[in-house]
Amino acid sequence: MANLSCIPKFVKKEIVDIWVAEGLWRLMLLNSTHIPNPATQQFITDVSAKEIAPSGDYAAGGVVITGRVSKADPDNLNNYFLDFDDVIIGGNATLNYRYGVLYKSEVLAATAKIRATIDFLDQQIVNNGTSTIKWNTLGIIYIS
């Protein structure tokens, strides 16, 4: 059996550049009863039953995320990451979520593909306020 030993730097950059060029991306927030399963959750319809209720600026299907960019890791220029602007959901929002799902979609549809599931590690509760999601300094998706 052979093992993958490395992915060339230019291929890593190609991967994140392709995702940067894709259309609209959204972040759908899911409740704490969601159980992530990458083997069975491939499309947004596989998880949408666990979406939180719309409130404030948060609408069904999630929020559009902006500022998508690929960057080289400043500490290891052979690795790349995909980053976005931080997400602010505000305006009298009442939210209770634990997970987020990033997906590519111009509209919420059965064929919208999940790109990543995010575990915020703790229940995030906002009562009549604003929720700010700050992404890691090495972006959302890191390819090493």
Secondary structure, 3 states (H helix, E strand, C coil): CCCCCCCCHHHHHHHHHHHHHCCCEEEEEECCCCCCCCCCCCEHHHCHHHECCCECCECCCCEEECCCEEEEECCEEEEEEEECCCEEEEEEEEEEEEEEEEEECCCCCCCCEEEEEEEEEEEEEEEEEEEEECCCCCCCEEEC
